[in-house]
Amino acid sequence: MIRDSEKIIMIKTAITLRRLLNLNKNSLQRSYKGEEIVSSYEKISIHSNSDLTKATVNNAFSGIKRSTMPTIIMIVETMGFTMQDFGDHYNKVKDEHILEFRENILKQK
């Protein structure tokens, strides 16, 4: 059984991954310099240096299922970010963001 503290960590992780992906999507719209910008779950799974499936990536972004740390690191690095970037964004997630995610995203599931 997943405890409430674990749920909060999973949600904060999902929010952070979504923010990083949105940064890539916005970057893709602004400029394209010949290198492919990873801007979707499918591109993350294709460009990772492991056997990440689209379902595994989707689970990490969902906030519902636990993801291993290696999975999170692979996703972050595949999107072209560092764990420092991830940590910076993770620390900016506030209680309001968690509540909004729970209300809007998790109720759709």
N, CA, C and O of each residue as an XYZ file, in Angstrom:
436
protein
N       0.842     -1.185      0.000
C       0.000      0.000      0.000
C       0.884      1.245      0.000
O       1.888      1.307      0.709
N       0.505      2.215     -0.789
C       1.278      3.439     -0.918
C       0.816      4.442      0.135
O      -0.369      4.757      0.237
N       1.779      4.937      0.915
C       1.466      5.929      1.940
C       1.307      7.303      1.308
O       1.746      7.545      0.184
N       0.663      8.206      2.065
C       0.412      9.549      1.562
C       1.705     10.277      1.202
O       1.751     10.989      0.199
N       2.746     10.111      2.002
C       4.019     10.781      1.707
C       4.598     10.288      0.378
O       5.195     11.067     -0.365
N       4.426      9.004      0.081
C       4.886      8.463     -1.200
C       4.059      9.022     -2.356
O       4.600      9.310     -3.424
N       2.760      9.176     -2.149
C       1.903      9.750     -3.190
C       2.341     11.161     -3.526
O       2.367     11.555     -4.692
N       2.686     11.922     -2.492
C       3.128     13.298     -2.725
C       4.424     13.313     -3.530
O       4.582     14.127     -4.440
N       5.344     12.425     -3.201
C       6.597     12.339     -3.955
C       6.330     11.948     -5.408
O       6.929     12.519     -6.320
N       5.445     10.989     -5.632
C       5.112     10.566     -6.998
C       4.472     11.710     -7.779
O       4.766     11.895     -8.961
N       3.608     12.471     -7.133
C       2.952     13.601     -7.799
C       3.954     14.698     -8.094
O       3.960     15.248     -9.195
N       4.812     15.031     -7.115
C       5.830     16.055     -7.349
C       6.766     15.643     -8.481
O       7.186     16.480     -9.280
N       7.088     14.371     -8.547
C       7.935     13.870     -9.625
C       7.229     14.027    -10.969
O       7.836     14.483    -11.939
N       5.958     13.655    -11.031
C       5.189     13.779    -12.275
C       5.071     15.241    -12.702
O       5.219     15.556    -13.883
N       4.807     16.125    -11.755
C       4.703     17.556    -12.065
C       6.034     18.059    -12.631
O       6.060     18.787    -13.622
N       7.126     17.664    -11.994
C       8.445     18.109    -12.436
C       8.770     17.579    -13.828
O       9.258     18.328    -14.674
N       8.506     16.299    -14.074
C       8.754     15.740    -15.406
C       7.920     16.448    -16.461
O       8.409     16.722    -17.557
N       6.669     16.745    -16.142
C       5.798     17.449    -17.092
C       6.322     18.851    -17.378
O       6.260     19.317    -18.515
N       6.835     19.522    -16.356
C       7.397     20.860    -16.562
C       8.614     20.806    -17.477
O       8.754     21.635    -18.376
N       9.490     19.837    -17.250
C      10.669     19.700    -18.102
C      10.271     19.377    -19.542
O      10.851     19.919    -20.483
N       9.301     18.510    -19.713
C       8.832     18.177    -21.058
C       8.228     19.404    -21.732
O       8.437     19.626    -22.925
N       7.477     20.203    -20.969
C       6.913     21.436    -21.528
C       7.997     22.422    -21.932
O       7.846     23.136    -22.924
N       9.089     22.472    -21.177
C      10.212     23.320    -21.574
C      10.748     22.882    -22.927
O      11.069     23.717    -23.772
N      10.846     21.574    -23.132
C      11.301     21.067    -24.431
C      10.310     21.398    -25.533
O      10.709     21.782    -26.633
N       9.028     21.253    -25.251
C       8.012     21.561    -26.265
C       8.066     23.032    -26.639
O       7.974     23.374    -27.818
N       8.214     23.907    -25.649
C       8.311     25.346    -25.925
C       9.585     25.670    -26.683
O       9.588     26.530    -27.564
N      10.665     24.987    -26.345
C      11.932     25.170    -27.038
C      11.808     24.731    -28.491
O      12.370     25.364    -29.385
N      11.082     23.661    -28.723
C      10.866     23.140    -30.071
C      10.121     24.159    -30.925
O      10.417     24.322    -32.109
N       9.149     24.845    -30.316
C       8.363     25.830    -31.056
C       9.187     27.076    -31.387
O       8.971     27.708    -32.421
N      10.133     27.428    -30.509
C      10.911     28.650    -30.709
C      12.016     28.482    -31.736
O      12.210     29.348    -32.589
N      12.734     27.385    -31.662
C      13.837     27.216    -32.605
C      14.164     25.746    -32.798
O      13.950     24.912    -31.918
N      14.675     25.467    -33.946
C      15.097     24.108    -34.268
C      16.451     24.209    -34.940
O      16.579     24.824    -35.999
N      17.459     23.609    -34.332
C      18.825     23.733    -34.839
C      19.365     22.423    -35.385
O      20.574     22.193    -35.335
N      18.529     21.584    -35.891
C      18.992     20.349    -36.496
C      19.040     19.154    -35.567
O      18.967     18.015    -36.029
N      19.160     19.384    -34.265
C      19.157     18.252    -33.342
C      17.733     18.035    -32.852
O      16.988     18.986    -32.613
N      17.377     16.788    -32.711
C      16.004     16.471    -32.331
C      15.771     16.784    -30.858
O      16.532     16.353    -29.991
N      14.716     17.534    -30.588
C      14.334     17.849    -29.220
C      13.322     16.812    -28.773
O      12.308     16.597    -29.437
N      13.594     16.176    -27.659
C      12.722     15.128    -27.140
C      11.520     15.802    -26.490
O      11.630     16.409    -25.424
N      10.359     15.684    -27.158
C       9.188     16.457    -26.737
C       7.923     15.620    -26.569
O       6.818     16.162    -26.575
N       8.075     14.299    -26.418
C       6.911     13.439    -26.209
C       7.340     12.179    -25.472
O       8.523     11.842    -25.425
N       6.367     11.495    -24.903
C       6.651     10.241    -24.203
C       7.290      9.232    -25.147
O       8.227      8.522    -24.780
N       6.774      9.182    -26.354
C       7.292      8.225    -27.338
C       8.750      8.522    -27.689
O       9.570      7.610    -27.784
N       9.067      9.810    -27.882
C      10.450     10.176    -28.204
C      11.383      9.865    -27.040
O      12.535      9.487    -27.250
N      10.892     10.022    -25.817
C      11.708      9.672    -24.657
C      12.050      8.193    -24.698
O      13.206      7.815    -24.508
N      11.037      7.344    -24.947
C      11.292      5.899    -24.960
C      12.202      5.502    -26.121
O      13.032      4.605    -25.971
N      12.062      6.146    -27.262
C      12.887      5.822    -28.433
C      14.330      6.268    -28.233
O      15.255      5.549    -28.613
N      14.537      7.443    -27.643
C      15.874      8.020    -27.538
C      16.629      7.640    -26.270
O      17.801      7.987    -26.124
N      15.983      6.941    -25.362
C      16.692      6.549    -24.139
C      17.730      5.490    -24.482
O      17.581      4.756    -25.459
N      18.756      5.418    -23.691
C      19.823      4.434    -23.934
C      19.543      3.127    -23.217
O      20.466      2.418    -22.817
N      18.274      2.813    -23.056
C      17.903      1.563    -22.390
C      16.598      1.067    -22.990
O      16.157      1.538    -24.038
N      16.003      0.123    -22.317
C      14.760     -0.457    -22.811
C      13.533      0.202    -22.190
O      12.578     -0.487    -21.832
N      13.548      1.509    -22.060
C      12.363      2.192    -21.535
C      11.229      2.054    -22.537
O      11.387      2.365    -23.718
N      10.099      1.591    -22.062
C       8.934      1.513    -22.928
C       8.107      2.788    -22.770
O       8.255      3.524    -21.795
N       7.253      3.029    -23.730
C       6.377      4.189    -23.641
C       5.483      4.073    -22.407
O       5.175      5.085    -21.776
N       5.064      2.866    -22.056
C       4.227      2.651    -20.875
C       4.978      3.022    -19.598
O       4.400      3.616    -18.688
N       6.257      2.675    -19.527
C       7.068      3.024    -18.361
C       7.202      4.540    -18.238
O       7.095      5.097    -17.146
N       7.435      5.191    -19.360
C       7.536      6.651    -19.375
C       6.201      7.263    -18.962
O       6.160      8.185    -18.147
N       5.125      6.755    -19.519
C       3.796      7.254    -19.189
C       3.516      7.115    -17.687
O       2.954      8.021    -17.071
N       3.905      5.993    -17.109
C       3.699      5.780    -15.676
C       4.443      6.826    -14.843
O       3.913      7.315    -13.845
N       5.653      7.164    -15.242
C       6.438      8.151    -14.505
C       5.768      9.524    -14.545
O       5.819     10.274    -13.570
N       5.145      9.846    -15.670
C       4.480     11.141    -15.824
C       3.074     11.160    -15.219
O       2.471     12.226    -15.089
N       2.554      9.997    -14.851
C       1.165      9.912    -14.394
C       0.964     10.324    -12.946
O      -0.095     10.841    -12.588
N       1.968     10.099    -12.111
C       1.817     10.397    -10.690
C       1.048      9.330     -9.937
O       0.710      9.517     -8.768
N       0.773      8.227    -10.585
C      -0.029      7.171     -9.971
C       0.842      5.984     -9.548
O       0.609      5.378     -8.502
N       1.836      5.662    -10.360
C       2.679      4.493    -10.083
C       4.085      4.927     -9.708
O       4.582      5.965    -10.144
N       4.705      4.093     -8.884
C       6.092      4.337     -8.486
C       7.017      4.125     -9.683
O       6.805      3.247    -10.519
N       8.048      4.964     -9.729
C       9.101      4.779    -10.726
C      10.421      4.644     -9.991
O      10.630      5.259     -8.945
N      11.303      3.839    -10.542
C      12.608      3.693     -9.911
C      13.458      4.924    -10.213
O      13.215      5.647    -11.179
N      14.441      5.140     -9.379
C      15.340      6.279     -9.589
C      16.080      6.160    -10.920
O      16.200      7.160    -11.628
N      16.584      4.971    -11.293
C      17.223      4.871    -12.616
C      16.277      5.268    -13.762
O      16.708      5.876    -14.741
N      15.009      4.926    -13.637
C      14.039      5.307    -14.668
C      13.907      6.818    -14.751
O      13.917      7.387    -15.843
N      13.781      7.474    -13.595
C      13.657      8.934    -13.576
C      14.904      9.582    -14.174
O      14.805     10.517    -14.968
N      16.073      9.083    -13.789
C      17.326      9.647    -14.312
C      17.402      9.475    -15.829
O      17.785     10.405    -16.539
N      17.041      8.296    -16.328
C      17.071      8.072    -17.782
C      16.122      9.017    -18.503
O      16.471      9.564    -19.549
N      14.930      9.214    -17.958
C      13.958     10.105    -18.584
C      14.494     11.536    -18.604
O      14.458     12.207    -19.635
N      14.986     11.991    -17.462
C      15.496     13.366    -17.359
C      16.654     13.583    -18.333
O      16.680     14.575    -19.061
N      17.599     12.661    -18.344
C      18.753     12.821    -19.222
C      18.389     12.687    -20.701
O      18.977     13.355    -21.551
N      17.430     11.834    -21.000
C      16.981     11.696    -22.391
C      16.341     12.984    -22.888
O      16.441     13.314    -24.070
N      15.680     13.715    -21.986
C      15.085     15.001    -22.366
C      16.135     16.099    -22.479
O      15.826     17.218    -22.887
N      17.389     15.778    -22.113
C      18.462     16.754    -22.251
C      18.697     17.600    -21.002
O      19.359     18.635    -21.070
N      18.163     17.167    -19.873
C      18.331     17.898    -18.626
C      19.253     17.125    -17.692
O      19.567     15.959    -17.929
N      19.676     17.791    -16.638
C      20.482     17.145    -15.606
C      19.603     16.901    -14.386
O      18.492     17.421    -14.284
N      20.124     16.103    -13.472
C      19.393     15.898    -12.225
C      19.369     17.181    -11.400
O      18.474     17.372    -10.576
N      20.335     18.053    -11.614
C      20.307     19.372    -10.964
C      19.095     20.160    -11.465
O      18.394     20.789    -10.672
N      18.845     20.128    -12.781
C      17.662     20.791    -13.344
C      16.399     20.203    -12.728
O      15.495     20.928    -12.312
N      16.356     18.876    -12.677
C      15.198     18.197    -12.097
C      14.997     18.652    -10.657
O      13.881     18.995    -10.267
N      16.059     18.658     -9.868
C      15.970     19.048     -8.462
C      15.513     20.481     -8.290
O      14.715     20.781     -7.401
N      16.016     21.370     -9.138
C      15.608     22.776     -9.065
C      14.105     22.917     -9.282
O      13.430     23.638     -8.546
N      13.589     22.231    -10.288
C      12.151     22.303    -10.578
C      11.334     21.567     -9.520
O      10.256     22.022     -9.137
N      11.842     20.443     -9.054
C      11.151     19.662     -8.020
C      10.957     20.506     -6.757
O       9.890     20.479     -6.144
N      11.986     21.249     -6.378
C      11.915     22.072     -5.168
C      10.960     23.256     -5.302
O      10.568     23.856     -4.300
N      10.591     23.586     -6.517
C       9.657     24.702     -6.743
C       8.193     24.264     -6.710
O       7.297     25.107     -6.744
N       7.945     22.961     -6.644
C       6.568     22.457     -6.601
C       5.994     22.744     -5.216
O       6.551     22.334     -4.198
N       4.881     23.450     -5.202
C       4.238     23.850     -3.946
C       2.995     22.997     -3.695
O       2.525     22.274     -4.572
N       2.483     23.104     -2.482
C       1.279     22.356     -2.105
C       0.116     22.644     -3.054
O      -0.671     21.751     -3.367
N       0.011     23.897     -3.511
C      -1.082     24.250     -4.434
C      -0.984     23.455     -5.733
O      -1.993     23.019     -6.287
N       0.246     23.274     -6.205
C       0.447     22.516     -7.446
C       0.039     21.052     -7.258
O      -0.546     20.437     -8.149
N       0.359     20.512     -6.087
C       0.011     19.122     -5.788
C      -1.501     18.957     -5.733
O      -2.050     18.006     -6.290
N      -2.171     19.885     -5.060
C      -3.640     19.829     -4.973
C      -4.280     19.965     -6.341
O      -5.228     19.250     -6.666
N      -3.760     20.888     -7.142
C      -4.292     21.085     -8.500
C      -4.097     19.829     -9.338
O      -4.998     19.428    -10.076
N      -2.934     19.211     -9.230
C      -2.653     17.977     -9.970
C      -3.631     16.884     -9.552
O      -4.202     16.190    -10.393
N      -3.815     16.743     -8.242
C      -4.743     15.722     -7.744
C      -6.157     15.969     -8.263
O      -6.847     15.032     -8.667
N      -6.582     17.215     -8.250
C      -7.945     17.538     -8.679
C      -8.129     17.381    -10.175
O      -9.125     16.809    -10.619
N      -7.194     17.873    -10.952
C      -7.367     17.908    -12.408
C      -6.872     16.665    -13.119
O      -7.570     16.130    -13.980
N      -5.711     16.205    -12.787
C      -5.101     15.117    -13.538
C      -5.565     13.752    -13.029
O      -5.999     12.907    -13.812
N      -5.473     13.544    -11.741
C      -5.783     12.219    -11.199
C      -7.268     11.876    -11.290
O      -7.626     10.700    -11.363
N      -8.128     12.878    -11.287
C      -9.561     12.589    -11.411
C      -9.931     12.139    -12.810
O     -10.971     11.511    -13.008
N      -9.083     12.456    -13.786
C      -9.329     12.020    -15.163
C      -9.062     10.524    -15.315
O      -9.577      9.895    -16.239
N      -8.287      9.968    -14.442
C      -7.865      8.572    -14.563
C      -8.931      7.622    -14.054
O      -8.740      6.406    -14.083
